[in-house]
């Protein structure tokens, strides 16, 4: 619910590290934050499917995904689609 409240802001950095309630359901709000350059999703419930849906964030230059259950294959596929990352 909190992400829905801030999705309209022109944020460049967003740190969601270690917030257990963040998962694939957050993606619908995150993709509206197209000005993001930095996003930290470490220790969240983001899955391979959720990560794949973050491609509208074309301004991302740094994405932190430590301590998640993401597969290396999904991370590599995402990086291949994100030229600025």
C-alpha positions, -999 to 999 in steps of 0.1 A, spaced: 0 0 0 29 24 8 43 20 -27 10 29 -43 12 62 -23 46 71 -37 45 56 -72 38 91 -87 69 107 -72 99 113 -94 123 94 -72 158 85 -84 167 62 -55 146 37 -36 159 14 -9 135 -14 0 162 -36 15 150 -61 41 113 -53 38 96 -86 41 63 -74 25 80 -65 -8 75 -91 -34 61 -95 -69 30 -76 -59 51 -45 -55 62 -46 -92 30 -30 -104 39 1 -84 76 0 -90 73 0 -128 55 34 -125 87 49 -110 104 53 -144 128 79 -130 145 54 -107 183 51 -112 189 30 -80 167 3 -66 176 -20 -37 155 -52 -34 178 -72 -12 162 -95 13 128 -92 -3 104 -117 -18 110 -107 -54 109 -137 -77 123 -144 -112 89 -135 -126 87 -103 -108 122 -93 -118 114 -99 -155 85 -74 -152 108 -45 -141 122 -39 -176 102 -6 -179 127 9 -155 151 19 -183 169 45 -162 182 20 -137 219 21 -134 221 1 -102 199 -27 -89 208 -46 -57 194 -81 -53 214 -96 -25 199 -124 -4 169 -131 -27 158 -164 -42 165 -152 -77 181 -175 -102 213 -165 -120 195 -172 -153 167 -147 -145 193 -121 -134 214 -126 -165 183 -123 -187 172 -91 -170 207 -76 -173 207 -84 -210 175 -63 -214 188 -34 -194 216 -16 -213 222 10 -186 223 -14 -157 
